[in-house]
Amino acid sequence: MAALAALFAVGFCGNTVTLTVGKGTTSTYTHLVLVANLPIHELAIREKGAAEFLDDMKESPAMTFTQDSKAPLKAPLSVRFSVKGGGYRNRDEIFPAGLKPGSVIKTDIKFEG
């Protein structure tokens, strides 16, 4: 089983992590759905001007993350996520305001899971 997991991880190495805005996302990001193209973990967002990231987004199903907020989120948003055995990766202000479902955000981060 460990060998299969290693082959799975090696197959993704060197690919760039992208996030696709998922169906149901609102223009003010009160409901935000992000779908990762690779197996990342602990995805969190930070509003413009905020010192801290919000709590980790909920992951379900696999590689699909959701965040609900009572108030509109101030864009551009920053993201932080972890990859198994690789620590955290951050990208500041990569989500502009008003992205629509289907929009793809390229993080320029190579997957090294």
N, C-alpha and C positions, 0 to 999 in steps of 0.2 A: 504494500500500500504506500509506503514511503517513497518507493521508486516512482510510482505513478504520480504522486504529488510533485516530486522533483521534475519529472518530465513536463507536467502541466505548467509549473512556474517557469521553466526554461523556455517554453514555447512563447511566453509573453515577454521575456526579457528584451529590452531594447525598444519595445513599442512605446509610443507616446500616449500618456493618459489624456483622454478627452471626456468631457461631460456633456451630455445632451439634455436640454431642458425638456422635461417630460410633460405628458398630457395632464391637464388640470392645473398647471401653473398659472397663477394670476399675474397680471401686469405689474402689480405693486408688491409682488412676492409675499403676500399674506399666506399663500399656499405655494410652496416651492417643491418641485420634483426634479431630481437630477439622476440621470442614468449614466453610470460609468461604463467605459468600454473594457476595463480591466478590473481584476479583483482587488479593489482598494478597501480600506477600513477606516472607521472613525472620521467620517467626513463632517466638517463643521464650516460654518460661514461666519463672516464678520462684516458688519455694516460699515459704511463710510464714516470715518471719524471715531469709531469705537476702539477702545483699547484692547478689549478681549473678544475672543470668538464666542459665539452662542454655543449652547450645549450641542453635542453631536447630533446629527440628523438621524432619524430612525431608518434602519435598513430593512426593507421587506418589499418585494422579494429580493433575492441576491442582486447586488450591484445597483439597486434602485433605492435612493435616499429621499426622504421627505422631511420638510420643516414647515410647521404651522406657526403663524405669528398673529397676535391680536391686532397689531398695528402694522402699517406698511413698512417694509424694510428699506433703509436708505442705501441706494446704489451709488456708485458701483460697489459690488460685493467682492470680498476676498474669500479664498477657500484654503482649507488646511485638511490634509488627509494623511493617513499612514499606509505604508505598505509593509507586509509581513517581513520582519527582520531588517527593515530599511529605515525605520524612524519616520519622522513627520516631514511632509513637503508642504510648503506654502506658496501661494501665488496671490499677490496683492491686486485688488481692484480689476479683476478680469471679467466680471459680470456687469455690463452696463445696465441701465434702467430699461425696463420694458421688453426684455427678451421674450419671444413667443415660443410655445412648444415646438420642438423640432430644431431649434437653434443649437448649434454645436460650439462649445467653448474648448479651445485647445489650450492645454496648460503648459506645453513645451517641457513637461517632466517625463523623463524616461522611466519606464517601469523596470525595477530591479528586484522584484519580489522573490 
